[in-house]
Amino acid sequence: MAERTETPTPGQPRDVSISMSRINLLALPFALLTLLLAGTPFVLVHGWSAVGESVHRFLHPGIAFPVLLCGFVLHELIHGAAWAYFGAKPLTVMQFGINWTALAPFAHCPEPLEAGAYRLGAAAPGVLLGLVPVIIATWTGPSWLLFAGLLFLVAAAGDFLILWVMRKVPSHFLVQDHPSRAGCLVFEPDHPEKPAA
């Protein structure tokens, strides 16, 4: 995956990240797999015709544009809010903007968090904007929520890849969101075993 897991010099964080251009490339097959896994239950319950009906409802001019616009903004706000909440940080610490090189909006936490809190913040938009609407649509039947949820799951493919890149980082280690790559800097303690509660 061309991920970077450099061995640091003493006192330096370990880089566990992947380039933005690389993650955009890898996100495509990952997104297709996500669509297959998330969409299959709906098809099994409601059939292919219900998928077409859901897409048709989503493409209504009064739904598609505002949902996409609000959704992509909310995606980054949810990252920041989740990192602030689970990492016990003020929301004002979070930084938001657009990476023009990768043509992607971003949320960035410049302060270290426990890896567990970082993972929750990374996963939160995909769960709230993607998985939850797909589950609701699968339960209730054809709805614009299905297609919206699938789109936002695809949009979260990069976030899920970050979780994969840092899969070996213990949850109690401190990590810092990488300033320019997808992933984080890992601060390894002198005694890496988890402290007793």
C-alpha positions as CSV (number, residue, x, y, z in Angstrom):
1,M,0.0,0.0,0.0
2,A,3.1,2.2,0.0
3,E,2.3,3.2,3.6
4,R,5.0,4.9,5.6
5,T,5.9,3.3,8.9
6,E,9.3,4.8,9.6
7,T,11.4,3.8,12.6
8,P,12.0,7.1,14.5
9,T,15.1,8.3,16.1
10,P,14.9,8.4,19.9
11,G,12.4,11.1,21.0
12,Q,10.8,11.4,17.5
13,P,7.3,10.2,16.5
14,R,6.9,7.3,14.1
15,D,5.3,8.2,10.8
16,V,2.3,5.9,10.0
17,S,0.8,7.5,6.9
18,I,0.1,7.3,3.2
19,S,0.3,10.0,0.6
20,M,-2.9,11.8,-0.4
21,S,-2.5,10.8,-4.1
22,R,-1.9,7.2,-3.2
23,I,-4.9,7.0,-0.9
24,N,-7.2,8.5,-3.6
25,L,-6.0,5.7,-5.9
26,L,-6.5,3.0,-3.3
27,A,-9.9,4.4,-2.2
28,L,-11.5,3.3,-5.5
29,P,-11.4,-0.5,-5.1
30,F,-12.1,0.0,-1.4
31,A,-15.2,2.1,-2.2
32,L,-16.4,-0.6,-4.6
33,L,-16.0,-3.2,-1.9
34,T,-17.9,-1.0,0.6
35,L,-20.7,-0.5,-1.9
36,L,-21.0,-4.3,-2.4
37,L,-21.1,-5.0,1.4
38,A,-23.4,-2.2,2.3
39,G,-25.8,-2.5,-0.7
40,T,-26.2,-6.2,-0.8
41,P,-28.6,-6.5,2.3
42,F,-30.9,-3.8,0.7
43,V,-31.0,-5.7,-2.6
44,L,-31.7,-9.0,-0.8
45,V,-34.5,-7.5,1.1
46,H,-36.1,-5.1,-1.5
47,G,-34.7,-6.2,-4.9
48,W,-32.9,-4.4,-7.6
49,S,-35.9,-2.4,-8.7
50,A,-36.0,-0.7,-5.2
51,V,-32.4,0.4,-5.8
52,G,-33.4,2.2,-9.0
53,E,-36.3,3.8,-7.2
54,S,-34.0,5.0,-4.4
55,V,-31.6,6.5,-7.0
56,H,-34.5,8.2,-8.8
57,R,-35.7,9.7,-5.5
58,F,-32.2,11.0,-4.6
59,L,-31.7,12.6,-8.0
60,H,-34.7,14.9,-7.5
61,P,-33.2,18.5,-7.8
62,G,-34.5,19.5,-4.4
63,I,-32.7,16.6,-2.7
64,A,-29.4,15.7,-4.4
65,F,-27.6,19.1,-4.4
66,P,-28.4,20.2,-0.8
67,V,-27.8,16.7,0.6
68,L,-24.4,16.5,-1.1
69,L,-23.4,20.0,-0.2
70,C,-24.4,19.7,3.4
71,G,-23.1,16.2,3.6
72,F,-19.5,17.0,2.5
73,V,-19.4,19.9,4.9
74,L,-20.8,17.8,7.8
75,H,-18.3,15.0,7.0
76,E,-15.4,17.3,8.1
77,L,-17.3,18.9,10.9
78,I,-18.1,15.4,12.3
79,H,-14.4,14.5,12.2
80,G,-13.5,17.6,14.2
81,A,-16.4,17.3,16.6
82,A,-15.6,13.6,17.3
83,W,-11.9,14.3,17.8
84,A,-12.8,17.1,20.2
85,Y,-15.3,15.0,22.1
86,F,-13.4,11.7,22.3
87,G,-10.0,13.4,22.7
88,A,-11.3,15.9,25.3
89,K,-10.1,18.8,23.2
90,P,-11.8,22.2,22.6
91,L,-13.5,22.3,19.2
92,T,-11.6,25.6,18.6
93,V,-8.4,23.6,18.3
94,M,-9.6,21.8,15.1
95,Q,-8.6,23.2,11.7
96,F,-10.8,22.9,8.6
97,G,-10.0,23.7,4.9
98,I,-9.4,22.3,1.4
99,N,-6.4,20.5,0.2
100,W,-6.2,21.9,-3.3
101,T,-3.5,19.4,-4.4
102,A,-5.8,16.5,-3.7
103,L,-9.0,18.5,-4.3
104,A,-10.4,17.3,-1.0
105,P,-11.8,19.1,2.1
106,F,-10.1,18.2,5.3
107,A,-10.4,18.4,9.1
108,H,-7.2,18.4,11.1
109,C,-6.4,18.1,14.8
110,P,-3.0,19.6,15.4
111,E,-2.8,18.3,19.0
112,P,-2.0,14.7,20.0
113,L,-4.9,12.3,20.8
114,E,-5.0,8.7,22.1
115,A,-5.1,6.4,19.1
116,G,-8.5,5.1,20.2
117,A,-10.0,8.6,20.1
118,Y,-8.4,9.3,16.8
119,R,-9.9,6.1,15.3
120,L,-13.4,7.1,16.5
121,G,-13.0,10.5,15.0
122,A,-11.8,9.0,11.7
123,A,-14.7,6.6,11.5
124,A,-17.5,8.8,12.7
125,P,-18.5,10.5,9.4
126,G,-18.7,7.1,7.5
127,V,-20.8,5.6,10.3
128,L,-23.2,8.6,10.8
129,L,-23.6,9.8,7.2
130,G,-23.1,6.5,5.4
131,L,-23.8,3.4,7.4
132,V,-26.7,4.7,9.5
133,P,-28.7,6.0,6.4
134,V,-28.1,2.7,4.6
135,I,-29.4,0.7,7.6
136,I,-32.5,2.9,7.9
137,A,-33.2,2.6,4.2
138,T,-32.7,-1.2,4.3
139,W,-35.2,-1.3,7.2
140,T,-37.8,1.1,5.8
141,G,-37.6,0.4,2.0
142,P,-36.8,2.5,-1.0
143,S,-35.7,6.0,0.0
144,W,-33.2,8.6,-1.2
145,L,-31.4,7.8,2.1
146,L,-30.0,4.6,0.5
147,F,-28.2,6.3,-2.3
148,A,-27.1,9.2,-0.1
149,G,-25.7,6.8,2.5
150,L,-23.8,4.8,-0.2
151,L,-22.3,8.0,-1.6
152,F,-21.1,9.0,1.9
153,L,-19.7,5.6,2.5
154,V,-17.7,6.0,-0.7
155,A,-16.6,9.4,0.5
156,A,-15.4,7.8,3.8
157,A,-13.3,5.2,2.0
158,G,-10.1,7.2,2.6
159,D,-10.9,7.4,6.3
160,F,-11.4,3.6,6.5
161,L,-8.1,3.1,4.8
162,I,-6.4,5.3,7.4
163,L,-7.8,3.0,10.0
164,W,-6.2,0.1,8.2
165,V,-2.9,1.9,7.9
166,M,-2.8,2.4,11.7
167,R,-4.3,-1.0,12.6
168,K,-1.2,-2.0,14.6
169,V,-1.1,1.1,16.7
170,P,-2.3,0.4,20.3
171,S,-5.3,2.4,21.4
172,H,-3.5,4.0,24.3
173,F,-0.6,5.4,22.3
174,L,-0.7,9.1,21.6
175,V,-1.0,10.0,17.9
176,Q,-1.1,13.3,16.0
177,D,-2.9,13.8,12.8
178,H,-0.4,14.1,10.0
179,P,-0.2,17.7,8.7
180,S,0.0,16.7,5.0
181,R,-0.5,13.0,4.5
182,A,-3.3,10.6,5.4
183,G,-2.6,9.0,8.7
184,C,-0.8,10.0,11.8
185,L,2.4,10.4,13.8
186,V,2.7,7.9,16.6
187,F,4.4,8.8,19.9
188,E,5.6,5.6,21.4
189,P,6.0,5.6,25.2
190,D,9.1,4.3,26.9
191,H,7.0,1.5,28.4
192,P,4.5,0.6,25.6
193,E,2.4,-1.8,27.7
194,K,-1.0,-0.4,28.6
195,P,-1.0,1.1,32.1
196,A,-3.3,-0.6,34.7
197,A,-6.7,1.0,35.2
